Amino acid sequence: MRILLVDDSSTMRRIQKTQLTNLGVTDIFEAGDGEAALGVLANTTGLDYILLDWNMPVMDGLTFLKRVREDGTYSKVKVVMCTSESEKERVFEALKAGANDYIVKPFTPEALKEKLKL
């Protein structure tokens, strides 16, 4: 499984990477904002999931999500919003924009495993 972590917090990316590694995922890519993530996407094939934060500088997660979903190239990549935004309106907004799932920080390794269907 190939996963892209997109979060402006290097600490959060490190936590997610550790959780994923403990779940047996070893092919992990990282980006600190949506713009950097677009660059990773352009240079990486076969991604299965993107774990995406909402609030980031340069390009926020929702803008990134909309750009990815506008480009049919990435239609098979599942996007899971991983954010502290927990209001129902925000969840619906992300799902409407094309997120496949939504998980609120902080989350347990078990919750992440369930979202990734591991």
N, C-alpha and C positions, 0 to 999 in steps of 0.2 A: 504494500500500500504506500502511495506517495502523497504526502500532505504538505501544504503550504500554510505556515503560521503567519498571520498578518496582525501585528500589534505594535504600538509605539513603545510599549513597556518591555525592555529587554528582560526584566525579571519575570513578567508574565510569560514571555516566549520561552524562557528557560524552564519555568514550572510546567508549561504545556509539553515541552519537548521531553522532559523527564517522565511525565505521565505517559506520553505516547511510547517512549522507549520501553518503559515497564510493561506496556501492553503488547510489545513485540514489533512496534513500528520503528523502522530505522531509516527510511528514506524521507527525511524531513527538510524542508526548505523554509527560509525565514525572510520576512520583510518588515520594516519599521513603519510603513505607511502605505496607503493605497497606490500611490504613484510608483514606489519602489516595487510593490507587488506586481504591477502591470509589467515591469521589466522582467521580473522572475518568470511570470507566465509566458512571456514572449520567448524566453530561452529555456523553457522546461516542457517536456512532453510527458504525457501519461499521468497527470495529476488526478488523484481520486477525490480529494477533499481540500477545501480551503477553510481554515478556522479563522474567522474574521472579526476583529474588534470594530466597534462603531466609531468611537471618538478618538481620532488621530489627527495630527497636523498634516499639512500638505494636501492630502486627499483622504477624506473620512471614509469609513467602511461602507456606508450606504451609497455614496457616489461611486466607489470602486465596484460594488455589487451591480449597480445599474450598468456600468460600462462593460462588465464581464458578461452580463446577460444580453446586452445588445449585440455582442459579438458571438455568433453561432459556433465559433471555434471551440468554446468552452462549455457548451450546453450540457455535456455529460459530467462535468466536474460539480460535485455537490458542495454547497456553501453552507456552513454552519456559523451563524452569528454567535460570537462568544463575547458578551458584553455585560456591563453593569446596568444597561438600559433595560429596565424590567416592566415599564408601563405597557399595558395591553396595546395601546395605540402604536407604540414603537415596534412591538412584536409584529403586529399586523402590517405595518409599513414595510418592514424587512421581508416578510413572507410575500407580500404583494410585489416587491421589487425583484423577487426571484430567489430568496434564501430557501434552502431546503429544510432547515431546522434552526433552532434558537436555543441557546443555553446561557443562563445568567451566571456571571462571576460572583463570588467564587464557586467553583463546582468541584465535585469529587471525581476521582479517576473512574469510578463506577458509572457516573453520569456521562462522562466523556465516552467511555466504552460503549454504552447504550446508544448514544447519538451516532457513533461511527459504525455501529452494528458489527463490532469485533467479537 
